Amino acid sequence: MIHKIRAMFIFEILGRPAEHIKETLSQLVDKLGEFPGIKIDKKKVHEAKLVEQEGVKDLFTTFAEVEILGDNIEAITNIVFNAMPSHVEILEPDELTIKNFDLSTFLSTLTIKLHRYDEIAKTITMERNFLGNKLKEMQEKINGLEKGGNKDKVEVKEEKLEGKKEKPVKKEKVKKKKK
């Protein structure tokens, strides 16, 4: 006899306005039932409450408790990977037996997710470093202009935008009329 896995998930959300975060969390909970091998047994989305923390203004938090029945461990881990709950508790059965193939599939899926997150983190770090270097360059140019005493001298470079050459705009001097 195949036993389903009963699990409790807790999902949390933080944001504003209060009505929006509660509605968003309700939509997330409803979509859990669309996961293959999943049946929502019980669900409760709590009212949003104001975060009472120094320095935090107009920010609300809420959470949902969702009890589901999953056909197998793969269905449960699918929710963990894709919906990212803040807490998971397996309620039934007390013991699980897992086949080598199922464990290998789980670990491979976990590895793929971790590689994706690592790739994203590295890309963001590279972009941050690139922007930090550009900011340093700009600050050095600004400092050089301020030290040079002549703020009117600015080097204009021609840049290519979408294959077209942009020309620097020339300012014309306006002659003052003598009275």
OpenMM code with the backbone's topology and positions (N, CA, C; nanometers):
from openmm import Vec3, app, unit

residues = "MET ILE HIS LYS ILE ARG ALA MET PHE ILE PHE GLU ILE LEU GLY ARG PRO ALA GLU HIS ILE LYS GLU THR LEU SER GLN LEU VAL ASP LYS LEU GLY GLU PHE PRO GLY ILE LYS ILE ASP LYS LYS LYS VAL HIS GLU ALA LYS LEU VAL GLU GLN GLU GLY VAL LYS ASP LEU PHE THR THR PHE ALA GLU VAL GLU ILE LEU GLY ASP ASN ILE GLU ALA ILE THR ASN ILE VAL PHE ASN ALA MET PRO SER HIS VAL GLU ILE LEU GLU PRO ASP GLU LEU THR ILE LYS ASN PHE ASP LEU SER THR PHE LEU SER THR LEU THR ILE LYS LEU HIS ARG TYR ASP GLU ILE ALA LYS THR ILE THR MET GLU ARG ASN PHE LEU GLY ASN LYS LEU LYS GLU MET GLN GLU LYS ILE ASN GLY LEU GLU LYS GLY GLY ASN LYS ASP LYS VAL GLU VAL LYS GLU GLU LYS LEU GLU GLY LYS LYS GLU LYS PRO VAL LYS LYS GLU LYS VAL LYS LYS LYS LYS LYS".split()
positions = [
    Vec3(0.0840, -0.1190, 0.0000),
    Vec3(0.0000, 0.0000, 0.0000),
    Vec3(0.0885, 0.1254, 0.0000),
    Vec3(0.0595, 0.2195, -0.0879),
    Vec3(0.1361, 0.3436, -0.0958),
    Vec3(0.0760, 0.4444, 0.0015),
    Vec3(0.1630, 0.4943, 0.0891),
    Vec3(0.1181, 0.5944, 0.1852),
    Vec3(0.1594, 0.7321, 0.1364),
    Vec3(0.0681, 0.8224, 0.1482),
    Vec3(0.0993, 0.9607, 0.1129),
    Vec3(0.1798, 1.0239, 0.2255),
    Vec3(0.2464, 1.1314, 0.1924),
    Vec3(0.3245, 1.2045, 0.2920),
    Vec3(0.2450, 1.3291, 0.3307),
    Vec3(0.2177, 1.3410, 0.4583),
    Vec3(0.1472, 1.4584, 0.5101),
    Vec3(0.2529, 1.5541, 0.5644),
    Vec3(0.2487, 1.6779, 0.5168),
    Vec3(0.3486, 1.7759, 0.5588),
    Vec3(0.2825, 1.9103, 0.5886),
    Vec3(0.3427, 1.9827, 0.6830),
    Vec3(0.2977, 2.1175, 0.7174),
    Vec3(0.4022, 2.2147, 0.6648),
    Vec3(0.3568, 2.3139, 0.5896),
    Vec3(0.4440, 2.4185, 0.5374),
    Vec3(0.4016, 2.5518, 0.5973),
    Vec3(0.4987, 2.6346, 0.6283),
    Vec3(0.4704, 2.7715, 0.6705),
    Vec3(0.5378, 2.8641, 0.5698),
    Vec3(0.4587, 2.9582, 0.5189),
    Vec3(0.5065, 3.0580, 0.4245),
    Vec3(0.4904, 3.1953, 0.4892),
    Vec3(0.5925, 3.2794, 0.4756),
    Vec3(0.5878, 3.4137, 0.5321),
    Vec3(0.6102, 3.5159, 0.4218),
    Vec3(0.5529, 3.6343, 0.4424),
    Vec3(0.5712, 3.7424, 0.3459),
    Vec3(0.5762, 3.8745, 0.4209),
    Vec3(0.6549, 3.9669, 0.3658),
    Vec3(0.6756, 4.0978, 0.4263),
    Vec3(0.6606, 4.2019, 0.3171),
    Vec3(0.5873, 4.3087, 0.3436),
    Vec3(0.5723, 4.4133, 0.2426),
    Vec3(0.4637, 4.5121, 0.2787),
    Vec3(0.4149, 4.5806, 0.1776),
    Vec3(0.3064, 4.6771, 0.1951),
    Vec3(0.2309, 4.6897, 0.0645),
    Vec3(0.1097, 4.7272, 0.0672),
    Vec3(0.0184, 4.7432, 0.1795),
    Vec3(-0.0278, 4.6082, 0.2338),
    Vec3(-0.0913, 4.6126, 0.3490),
    Vec3(-0.1315, 4.4896, 0.4190),
    Vec3(-0.2218, 4.4016, 0.3325),
    Vec3(-0.3162, 4.4622, 0.2635),
    Vec3(-0.4111, 4.3853, 0.1813),
    Vec3(-0.3383, 4.3135, 0.0677),
    Vec3(-0.2389, 4.3790, 0.0127),
    Vec3(-0.1646, 4.3214, -0.1003),
    Vec3(-0.0850, 4.1979, -0.0579),
    Vec3(-0.0178, 4.2051, 0.0563),
    Vec3(0.0641, 4.0894, 0.0948),
    Vec3(-0.0236, 3.9706, 0.1323),
    Vec3(-0.1391, 3.9963, 0.1944),
    Vec3(-0.2288, 3.8851, 0.2282),
    Vec3(-0.2839, 3.8210, 0.1009),
    Vec3(-0.3222, 3.9030, 0.0037),
    Vec3(-0.3737, 3.8519, -0.1231),
    Vec3(-0.2668, 3.7735, -0.1989),
    Vec3(-0.1455, 3.8260, -0.2013),
    Vec3(-0.0346, 3.7587, -0.2696),
    Vec3(-0.0059, 3.6235, -0.2061),
    Vec3(-0.0054, 3.6189, -0.0733),
    Vec3(0.0206, 3.4930, -0.0035),
    Vec3(-0.0925, 3.3937, -0.0285),
    Vec3(-0.2163, 3.4406, -0.0318),
    Vec3(-0.3309, 3.3521, -0.0616),
    Vec3(-0.3180, 3.2918, -0.2005),
    Vec3(-0.2741, 3.3723, -0.2961),
    Vec3(-0.2547, 3.3226, -0.4330),
    Vec3(-0.1451, 3.2167, -0.4376),
    Vec3(-0.0357, 3.2394, -0.3641),
    Vec3(0.0733, 3.1408, -0.3590),
    Vec3(0.0219, 3.0086, -0.3024),
    Vec3(-0.0538, 3.0167, -0.1930),
    Vec3(-0.1066, 2.8958, -0.1290),
    Vec3(-0.1988, 2.8207, -0.2249),
    Vec3(-0.2852, 2.8933, -0.2955),
    Vec3(-0.3768, 2.8290, -0.3900),
    Vec3(-0.3011, 2.7590, -0.5026),
    Vec3(-0.1901, 2.8167, -0.5472),
    Vec3(-0.1112, 2.7574, -0.6563),
    Vec3(-0.0405, 2.6280, -0.6135),
    Vec3(-0.0233, 2.6076, -0.4822),
    Vec3(0.0406, 2.4845, -0.4362),
    Vec3(-0.0381, 2.3625, -0.4811),
    Vec3(-0.1697, 2.3747, -0.4877),
    Vec3(-0.2544, 2.2640, -0.5305),
    Vec3(-0.2351, 2.2263, -0.6753),
    Vec3(-0.1705, 2.3126, -0.7541),
    Vec3(-0.1440, 2.2847, -0.8954),
    Vec3(-0.0161, 2.2034, -0.9159),
    Vec3(0.0659, 2.1895, -0.8095),
    Vec3(0.1874, 2.1098, -0.8199),
    Vec3(0.1486, 1.9638, -0.8405),
    Vec3(0.2221, 1.8912, -0.9267),
    Vec3(0.1894, 1.7499, -0.9491),
    Vec3(0.2080, 1.6681, -0.8212),
    Vec3(0.1100, 1.5811, -0.7930),
    Vec3(0.1186, 1.4919, -0.6778),
    Vec3(0.0893, 1.5584, -0.5452),
    Vec3(0.0259, 1.6761, -0.5471),
    Vec3(-0.0013, 1.7515, -0.4247),
    Vec3(-0.1508, 1.7768, -0.4096),
    Vec3(-0.1990, 1.7597, -0.2868),
    Vec3(-0.3374, 1.7955, -0.2527),
    Vec3(-0.3325, 1.8797, -0.1268),
    Vec3(-0.3938, 1.9975, -0.1306),
    Vec3(-0.3994, 2.0818, -0.0112),
    Vec3(-0.5090, 2.0265, 0.0788),
    Vec3(-0.4723, 1.9942, 0.2023),
    Vec3(-0.5669, 1.9384, 0.2983),
    Vec3(-0.6259, 2.0482, 0.3873),
    Vec3(-0.5410, 2.1355, 0.4385),
    Vec3(-0.5848, 2.2475, 0.5226),
    Vec3(-0.4990, 2.3681, 0.4898),
    Vec3(-0.5586, 2.4875, 0.5034),
    Vec3(-0.4805, 2.6092, 0.4835),
    Vec3(-0.5402, 2.7214, 0.5666),
    Vec3(-0.4516, 2.8059, 0.6166),
    Vec3(-0.4956, 2.9233, 0.6917),
    Vec3(-0.3962, 3.0355, 0.6650),
    Vec3(-0.4481, 3.1444, 0.6081),
    Vec3(-0.3674, 3.2639, 0.5850),
    Vec3(-0.4061, 3.3627, 0.6949),
    Vec3(-0.3090, 3.4031, 0.7721),
    Vec3(-0.3334, 3.4921, 0.8858),
    Vec3(-0.3392, 3.6385, 0.8413),
    Vec3(-0.4052, 3.7198, 0.9225),
    Vec3(-0.4156, 3.8638, 0.8942),
    Vec3(-0.2768, 3.9274, 0.9007),
    Vec3(-0.2562, 4.0273, 0.8178),
    Vec3(-0.1293, 4.1006, 0.8166),
    Vec3(-0.1206, 4.1888, 0.9406),
    Vec3(-0.0005, 4.1950, 0.9953),
    Vec3(0.0231, 4.2794, 1.1128),
    Vec3(0.1364, 4.3755, 1.0838),
    Vec3(0.1277, 4.4932, 1.1431),
    Vec3(0.2301, 4.5953, 1.1288),
    Vec3(0.3581, 4.5495, 1.1983),
    Vec3(0.4710, 4.5649, 1.1310),
    Vec3(0.5999, 4.5305, 1.1904),
    Vec3(0.6361, 4.6418, 1.2879),
    Vec3(0.6547, 4.6046, 1.4129),
    Vec3(0.6896, 4.7028, 1.5164),
    Vec3(0.8375, 4.6909, 1.5480),
    Vec3(0.9164, 4.7619, 1.4689),
    Vec3(1.0606, 4.7590, 1.4840),
    Vec3(1.1127, 4.9000, 1.4588),
    Vec3(1.2090, 4.9403, 1.5376),
    Vec3(1.2644, 5.0744, 1.5249),
    Vec3(1.3239, 5.0936, 1.3854),
    Vec3(1.2902, 5.2048, 1.3248),
    Vec3(1.3416, 5.2361, 1.1917),
    Vec3(1.2599, 5.1770, 1.0782),
    Vec3(1.1552, 5.0998, 1.1093),
    Vec3(1.0713, 5.0383, 1.0066),
    Vec3(0.9349, 5.1074, 1.0085),
    Vec3(0.8954, 5.1616, 0.8925),
    Vec3(0.7681, 5.2326, 0.8841),
    Vec3(0.6782, 5.1663, 0.7805),
    Vec3(0.5522, 5.1518, 0.8127),
    Vec3(0.4496, 5.1049, 0.7193),
    Vec3(0.4844, 4.9727, 0.6510),
    Vec3(0.5406, 4.8799, 0.7255),
    Vec3(0.5761, 4.7497, 0.6706),
    Vec3(0.4937, 4.6443, 0.7447),
    Vec3(0.4361, 4.5517, 0.6689),
    Vec3(0.3482, 4.4508, 0.7262),
    Vec3(0.4038, 4.3119, 0.7013),
    Vec3(0.3607, 4.2179, 0.7859),
    Vec3(0.4007, 4.0790, 0.7695),
    Vec3(0.2803, 3.9895, 0.7933),
    Vec3(0.2801, 3.8773, 0.7270),
    Vec3(0.1772, 3.7763, 0.7493),
    Vec3(0.2365, 3.6399, 0.7177),
    Vec3(0.1628, 3.5345, 0.7553),
    Vec3(0.2105, 3.4000, 0.7262),
    Vec3(0.0920, 3.3088, 0.7011),
    Vec3(0.1199, 3.1959, 0.6375),
    Vec3(0.0176, 3.0961, 0.6079),
    Vec3(0.0673, 2.9604, 0.6559),
    Vec3(-0.0254, 2.8839, 0.7112),
    Vec3(0.0017, 2.7445, 0.7487),
    Vec3(-0.0740, 2.6570, 0.6496),
    Vec3(-0.0015, 2.5668, 0.5845),
    Vec3(-0.0622, 2.4841, 0.4815),
    Vec3(-0.0255, 2.3387, 0.5079),
    Vec3(-0.1287, 2.2563, 0.5240),
    Vec3(-0.1065, 2.1122, 0.5410),
    Vec3(-0.1404, 2.0457, 0.4085),
    Vec3(-0.0461, 1.9696, 0.3567),
    Vec3(-0.0669, 1.9068, 0.2264),
    Vec3(-0.0468, 1.7561, 0.2356),
    Vec3(-0.1014, 1.6891, 0.1353),
    Vec3(-0.0758, 1.5466, 0.1158),
    Vec3(0.0014, 1.5347, -0.0143),
    Vec3(0.1191, 1.4728, -0.0068),
    Vec3(0.2017, 1.4535, -0.1251),
    Vec3(0.2083, 1.3068, -0.1614),
    Vec3(0.2067, 1.2786, -0.2913),
    Vec3(0.2136, 1.1397, -0.3377),
    Vec3(0.3461, 1.0744, -0.3028),
    Vec3(0.4549, 1.1559, -0.2986),
    Vec3(0.5875, 1.1005, -0.2739),
    Vec3(0.6816, 1.2115, -0.2282),
    Vec3(0.8042, 1.1744, -0.1987),
    Vec3(0.9023, 1.2717, -0.1506),
    Vec3(0.9369, 1.3735, -0.2593),
    Vec3(0.9302, 1.3323, -0.3850),
    Vec3(0.9585, 1.4241, -0.4954),
    Vec3(0.8562, 1.5379, -0.4994),
    Vec3(0.7298, 1.5061, -0.4744),
    Vec3(0.6251, 1.6092, -0.4734),
    Vec3(0.6500, 1.7098, -0.3606),
    Vec3(0.6925, 1.6603, -0.2461),
    Vec3(0.7208, 1.7480, -0.1311),
    Vec3(0.8418, 1.8374, -0.1614),
    Vec3(0.9492, 1.7785, -0.2135),
    Vec3(1.0691, 1.8587, -0.2414),
    Vec3(1.0443, 1.9588, -0.3548),
    Vec3(0.9531, 1.9266, -0.4450),
    Vec3(0.9175, 2.0189, -0.5515),
    Vec3(0.8609, 2.1486, -0.4924),
    Vec3(0.7791, 2.1379, -0.3897),
    Vec3(0.7259, 2.2572, -0.3221),
    Vec3(0.8389, 2.3332, -0.2539),
    Vec3(0.9271, 2.2603, -0.1872),
    Vec3(1.0385, 2.3253, -0.1169),
    Vec3(1.1240, 2.4053, -0.2145),
    Vec3(1.1590, 2.3456, -0.3286),
    Vec3(1.2455, 2.4129, -0.4251),
    Vec3(1.1771, 2.5301, -0.4949),
    Vec3(1.0488, 2.5170, -0.5249),
    Vec3(0.9825, 2.6170, -0.6076),
    Vec3(0.9020, 2.7213, -0.5308),
    Vec3(0.8522, 2.6873, -0.4132),
    Vec3(0.7716, 2.7838, -0.3373),
    Vec3(0.8488, 2.8402, -0.2181),
    Vec3(0.9593, 2.7787, -0.1816),
    Vec3(1.0504, 2.8236, -0.0766),
    Vec3(0.9808, 2.8618, 0.0548),
    Vec3(0.9212, 2.7635, 0.1223),
    Vec3(0.8582, 2.7928, 0.2512),
    Vec3(0.9636, 2.8288, 0.3564),
    Vec3(0.9192, 2.8921, 0.4637),
    Vec3(1.0129, 2.9251, 0.5710),
    Vec3(1.0278, 2.8085, 0.6687),
    Vec3(0.9332, 2.7142, 0.6642),
    Vec3(0.9410, 2.5986, 0.7543),
    Vec3(0.8684, 2.4807, 0.6906),
    Vec3(0.9228, 2.3602, 0.7100),
    Vec3(0.8612, 2.2368, 0.6617),
    Vec3(0.8658, 2.1347, 0.7742),
    Vec3(0.7543, 2.0678, 0.7965),
    Vec3(0.7508, 1.9602, 0.8962),
    Vec3(0.6762, 1.8419, 0.8363),
    Vec3(0.7408, 1.7249, 0.8337),
    Vec3(0.6750, 1.6030, 0.7869),
    Vec3(0.5951, 1.5487, 0.9047),
    Vec3(0.4640, 1.5380, 0.8885),
    Vec3(0.3759, 1.4914, 0.9960),
    Vec3(0.3553, 1.3402, 0.9914),
    Vec3(0.3389, 1.2869, 0.8718),
    Vec3(0.3184, 1.1425, 0.8527),
    Vec3(0.3845, 1.1003, 0.7232),
    Vec3(0.4345, 0.9829, 0.7148),
    Vec3(0.4495, 0.8779, 0.8164),
    Vec3(0.5658, 0.9092, 0.9105),
    Vec3(0.5743, 0.8312, 1.0167),
    Vec3(0.6826, 0.8499, 1.1136),
    Vec3(0.8180, 0.8146, 1.0538),
    Vec3(0.8196, 0.7185, 0.9633),
    Vec3(0.9440, 0.6775, 0.8981),
    Vec3(0.9228, 0.6729, 0.7476),
    Vec3(1.0272, 0.7083, 0.6753),
    Vec3(1.0234, 0.7042, 0.5296),
    Vec3(1.1329, 0.6113, 0.4796),
    Vec3(1.1009, 0.5352, 0.3784),
    Vec3(1.2010, 0.4543, 0.3110),
    Vec3(1.2170, 0.5157, 0.1722),
    Vec3(1.3414, 0.5378, 0.1331),
    Vec3(1.3649, 0.6009, 0.0036),
    Vec3(1.4580, 0.5118, -0.0787),
    Vec3(1.4260, 0.4976, -0.2053),
    Vec3(1.5070, 0.4171, -0.2957),
    Vec3(1.6291, 0.4978, -0.3379),
    Vec3(1.7367, 0.4260, -0.3746),
    Vec3(1.8589, 0.4924, -0.4210),
    Vec3(1.8298, 0.5885, -0.5353),
    Vec3(1.7468, 0.5446, -0.6309),
    Vec3(1.7155, 0.6278, -0.7456),
    Vec3(1.6489, 0.7586, -0.7024),
    Vec3(1.5529, 0.7490, -0.6098),
    Vec3(1.4819, 0.8683, -0.5627),
    Vec3(1.5755, 0.9628, -0.4876),
    Vec3(1.6647, 0.9075, -0.4080),
    Vec3(1.7617, 0.9909, -0.3363),
    Vec3(1.8574, 1.0574, -0.4350),
    Vec3(1.9013, 0.9827, -0.5352),
    Vec3(1.9896, 1.0396, -0.6378),
    Vec3(1.9199, 1.1530, -0.7131),
    Vec3(1.7941, 1.1327, -0.7475),
    Vec3(1.7171, 1.2363, -0.8166),
    Vec3(1.7061, 1.3612, -0.7296),
    Vec3(1.6760, 1.3421, -0.6026),
    Vec3(1.6647, 1.4542, -0.5092),
    Vec3(1.7963, 1.5312, -0.5000),
    Vec3(1.9058, 1.4589, -0.4808),
    Vec3(2.0360, 1.5240, -0.4664),
    Vec3(2.0801, 1.5925, -0.5959),
    Vec3(2.0486, 1.5348, -0.7101),
    Vec3(2.0817, 1.5979, -0.8386),
    Vec3(2.0027, 1.7271, -0.8564),
    Vec3(1.8759, 1.7239, -0.8219),
    Vec3(1.7921, 1.8441, -0.8310),
    Vec3(1.8455, 1.9524, -0.7384),
    Vec3(1.8828, 1.9140, -0.6184),
    Vec3(1.9398, 2.0084, -0.5222),
    Vec3(2.0689, 2.0694, -0.5774),
    Vec3(2.1531, 1.9867, -0.6340),
    Vec3(2.2801, 2.0332, -0.6899),
    Vec3(2.2579, 2.1328, -0.8038),
    Vec3(2.1639, 2.1034, -0.8915),
    Vec3(2.1330, 2.1940, -1.0026),
    Vec3(2.0873, 2.3288, -0.9493),
    Vec3(1.9967, 2.3281, -0.8510),
    Vec3(1.9489, 2.4540, -0.7907),
    Vec3(2.0644, 2.5322, -0.7299),
    Vec3(2.1511, 2.4648, -0.6563),
    Vec3(2.2634, 2.5329, -0.5924),
    Vec3(2.3572, 2.5942, -0.6960),
    Vec3(2.3806, 2.5225, -0.8063),
    Vec3(2.4653, 2.5765, -0.9130),
    Vec3(2.4025, 2.7020, -0.9744),
    Vec3(2.2708, 2.6999, -0.9928),
    Vec3(2.2018, 2.8172, -1.0485),
    Vec3(2.2149, 2.9365, -0.9548),
    Vec3(2.1930, 2.9132, -0.8254),
    Vec3(2.2047, 3.0226, -0.7285),
    Vec3(2.3480, 3.0749, -0.7234),
    Vec3(2.4451, 2.9842, -0.7314),
    Vec3(2.5856, 3.0247, -0.7310),
    Vec3(2.6164, 3.1103, -0.8540),
    Vec3(2.5642, 3.0697, -0.9686),
    Vec3(2.5848, 3.1453, -1.0928),
    Vec3(2.5249, 3.2856, -1.0805),
    Vec3(2.4057, 3.2954, -1.0275),
    Vec3(2.3405, 3.4253, -1.0087),
    Vec3(2.4216, 3.5117, -0.9125),
    Vec3(2.4657, 3.4528, -0.8018),
    Vec3(2.5442, 3.5283, -0.7032),
    Vec3(2.6743, 3.5796, -0.7638),
    Vec3(2.7416, 3.4969, -0.8424),
    Vec3(2.8665, 3.5393, -0.9059),
    Vec3(2.8423, 3.6497, -1.0075),
    Vec3(2.7352, 3.6394, -1.0844),
    Vec3(2.7024, 3.7425, -1.1829),
    Vec3(2.6739, 3.8751, -1.1139),
    Vec3(2.5960, 3.8716, -1.0090),
    Vec3(2.5636, 3.9941, -0.9351),
    Vec3(2.6896, 4.0539, -0.8731),
    Vec3(2.7778, 3.9707, -0.8207),
    Vec3(2.9037, 4.0192, -0.7624),
    Vec3(2.9892, 4.0869, -0.8691),
    Vec3(2.9988, 4.0260, -0.9876),
    Vec3(3.0770, 4.0860, -1.0963),
    Vec3(3.0175, 4.2199, -1.1383),
    Vec3(2.8857, 4.2256, -1.1505),
    Vec3(2.8202, 4.3507, -1.1890),
    Vec3(2.8408, 4.4583, -1.0825),
    Vec3(2.8319, 4.4197, -0.9560),
    Vec3(2.8544, 4.5144, -0.8469),
    Vec3(2.9967, 4.5682, -0.8513),
    Vec3(3.0937, 4.4807, -0.8714),
    Vec3(3.2335, 4.5233, -0.8796),
    Vec3(3.2561, 4.6163, -0.9987),
    Vec3(3.1964, 4.5834, -1.1127),
    Vec3(3.2085, 4.6671, -1.2315),
    Vec3(3.1525, 4.8070, -1.2048),
    Vec3(3.0324, 4.8127, -1.1467),
    Vec3(2.9714, 4.9426, -1.1169),
    Vec3(3.0512, 5.0186, -1.0116),
    Vec3(3.1056, 4.9484, -0.9126),
    Vec3(3.1895, 5.0124, -0.8113),
    Vec3(3.3125, 5.0758, -0.8726),
    Vec3(3.3759, 5.0054, -0.9673),
    Vec3(3.4933, 5.0604, -1.0369),
    Vec3(3.4558, 5.1819, -1.1207),
    Vec3(3.3420, 5.1769, -1.1876),
    Vec3(3.2966, 5.2916, -1.2670),
    Vec3(3.2713, 5.4124, -1.1764),
    Vec3(3.2111, 5.3888, -1.0594),
    Vec3(3.1876, 5.4982, -0.9654),
    Vec3(3.3187, 5.5587, -0.9172),
    Vec3(3.4185, 5.4733, -0.8913),
    Vec3(3.5502, 5.5233, -0.8500),
    Vec3(3.6110, 5.6111, -0.9590),
    Vec3(3.6035, 5.5629, -1.0843),
    Vec3(3.6559, 5.6407, -1.1971),
    Vec3(3.5889, 5.7767, -1.2056),
    Vec3(3.4581, 5.7783, -1.1929),
    Vec3(3.3841, 5.9044, -1.2016),
    Vec3(3.4211, 5.9968, -1.0859),
    Vec3(3.4361, 5.9397, -0.9667),
    Vec3(3.4737, 6.0215, -0.8507),
    Vec3(3.6128, 6.0805, -0.8699),
    Vec3(3.7044, 6.0009, -0.9248),
    Vec3(3.8392, 6.0514, -0.9519),
    Vec3(3.8365, 6.1640, -1.0546),
    Vec3(3.7534, 6.1531, -1.1566),
    Vec3(3.7405, 6.2595, -1.2565),
    Vec3(3.6833, 6.3854, -1.1930),
    Vec3(3.5835, 6.3688, -1.1100),
    Vec3(3.5229, 6.4841, -1.0421),
    Vec3(3.6245, 6.5511, -0.9512),
    Vec3(3.6977, 6.4691, -0.8755),
    Vec3(3.8009, 6.5234, -0.7866),
    Vec3(3.9089, 6.5968, -0.8672),
    Vec3(3.9460, 6.5414, -0.9816),
    Vec3(4.0461, 6.6047, -1.0676),
    Vec3(3.9971, 6.7387, -1.1201),
    Vec3(3.8714, 6.7487, -1.1541),
    Vec3(3.8150, 6.8754, -1.2016),
    Vec3(3.8141, 6.9793, -1.0913),
    Vec3(3.7770, 6.9352, -0.9711),
    Vec3(3.7709, 7.0278, -0.8577),
    Vec3(3.9105, 7.0780, -0.8206),
    Vec3(4.0094, 6.9905, -0.8250),
    Vec3(4.1463, 7.0298, -0.7907),
    Vec3(4.2085, 7.1172, -0.8978),
    Vec3(4.1724, 7.0932, -1.0229),
    Vec3(4.2287, 7.1676, -1.1344),
    Vec3(4.1832, 7.3124, -1.1368),
    Vec3(4.0781, 7.3440, -1.0679),
    Vec3(4.0317, 7.4812, -1.0610),
    Vec3(3.9507, 7.5255, -1.1811),
    Vec3(3.9592, 7.4575, -1.2897),
    Vec3(3.8831, 7.4953, -1.4080),
    Vec3(3.7762, 7.3895, -1.4316),
    Vec3(3.6591, 7.4167, -1.3810),
    Vec3(3.5502, 7.3201, -1.3911),
    Vec3(3.4869, 7.3194, -1.5293),
    Vec3(3.5250, 7.4176, -1.6139),
    Vec3(3.4655, 7.4257, -1.7459),
    Vec3(3.5301, 7.3295, -1.8443),
    Vec3(3.6504, 7.2817, -1.8145),
    Vec3(3.7189, 7.1896, -1.9054),
    Vec3(3.6705, 7.0478, -1.8788),
    Vec3(3.5961, 6.9970, -1.9694),
    Vec3(3.5467, 6.8602, -1.9588),
    Vec3(3.5768, 6.7913, -2.0897),
    Vec3(3.6422, 6.6787, -2.0824),
    Vec3(3.6766, 6.6048, -2.2026),
    Vec3(3.5507, 6.5362, -2.2550),
    Vec3(3.5200, 6.5586, -2.3820),
    Vec3(3.4032, 6.4975, -2.4428),
    Vec3(3.4516, 6.3887, -2.5368),
    Vec3(3.4029, 6.2677, -2.5152),
    Vec3(3.4401, 6.1563, -2.6015),
    Vec3(3.3230, 6.1227, -2.6914),
    Vec3(3.3527, 6.0849, -2.8148),
    Vec3(3.2491, 6.0394, -2.9048),
    Vec3(3.2229, 5.8930, -2.8743),
    Vec3(3.0947, 5.8590, -2.8631),
    Vec3(3.0587, 5.7201, -2.8339),
    Vec3(2.9680, 5.6679, -2.9440),
    Vec3(2.9750, 5.5393, -2.9652),
    Vec3(2.8874, 5.4764, -3.0623),
    Vec3(2.7652, 5.4230, -2.9894),
    Vec3(2.6501, 5.4583, -3.0384),
    Vec3(2.5257, 5.4061, -2.9855),
    Vec3(2.4513, 5.3389, -3.0996),
    Vec3(2.4281, 5.2108, -3.0849),
    Vec3(2.3580, 5.1310, -3.1848),
    Vec3(2.4134, 5.1532, -3.3258),
    Vec3(2.5464, 5.1583, -3.3368),
    Vec3(2.6101, 5.1687, -3.4670),
    Vec3(2.6175, 5.3102, -3.5219),
    Vec3(2.5571, 5.4084, -3.4557),
    Vec3(2.5611, 5.5461, -3.5040),
    Vec3(2.6559, 5.6264, -3.4163),
    Vec3(2.7252, 5.7198, -3.4782),
    Vec3(2.8201, 5.8015, -3.4041),
    Vec3(2.7496, 5.9265, -3.3522),
    Vec3(2.7542, 5.9463, -3.2223),
    Vec3(2.6958, 6.0653, -3.1613),
    Vec3(2.8005, 6.1756, -3.1623),
    Vec3(2.7622, 6.2945, -3.2017),
    Vec3(2.8542, 6.4073, -3.2008),
    Vec3(2.8297, 6.4899, -3.0768),
    Vec3(2.9378, 6.5439, -3.0195),
    Vec3(2.9189, 6.6277, -2.9020),
    Vec3(2.8433, 6.7552, -2.9396),
    Vec3(2.7601, 6.7999, -2.8479),
    Vec3(2.6829, 6.9215, -2.8712),
    Vec3(2.7710, 7.0408, -2.8389),
    Vec3(2.7767, 7.1381, -2.9304),
    Vec3(2.8580, 7.2569, -2.9085),
    Vec3(2.7698, 7.3663, -2.8522),
    Vec3(2.8236, 7.4358, -2.7524),
    Vec3(2.7508, 7.5492, -2.6963),
    Vec3(2.7952, 7.6742, -2.7690),
    Vec3(2.6993, 7.7532, -2.8091),
    Vec3(2.7326, 7.8777, -2.8769),
    Vec3(2.7341, 7.9895, -2.7740),
    Vec3(2.8276, 8.0817, -2.7951),
    Vec3(2.8348, 8.1965, -2.7064),
    Vec3(2.7349, 8.3007, -2.7533),
    Vec3(2.6662, 8.3575, -2.6586),
    Vec3(2.5702, 8.4622, -2.6894),
    Vec3(2.6391, 8.5958, -2.6650),
    Vec3(2.6389, 8.6802, -2.7670),
    Vec3(2.7035, 8.8134, -2.7550),
    Vec3(2.6077, 8.9074, -2.6844),
    Vec3(2.6637, 8.9770, -2.5873),
    Vec3(2.5847, 9.0743, -2.5140),
    Vec3(2.5809, 9.2047, -2.5944),
    Vec3(2.4642, 9.2638, -2.6017),
    Vec3(2.4490, 9.3906, -2.6714),
    Vec3(2.4987, 9.5041, -2.5832),
    Vec3(2.5722, 9.5924, -2.6453),
    Vec3(2.6213, 9.7101, -2.5718),
    Vec3(2.5149, 9.8169, -2.5744),
    Vec3(2.4945, 9.8777, -2.4613),
    Vec3(2.3948, 9.9850, -2.4525),
    Vec3(2.4574, 10.1181, -2.4619),
] * unit.nanometer
topology = app.Topology()
chain = topology.addChain("A")
for resn in residues:
    res = topology.addResidue(resn, chain)
    for name in ("N", "CA", "C"):
        topology.addAtom(name, app.Element.getBySymbol(name[0]), res)
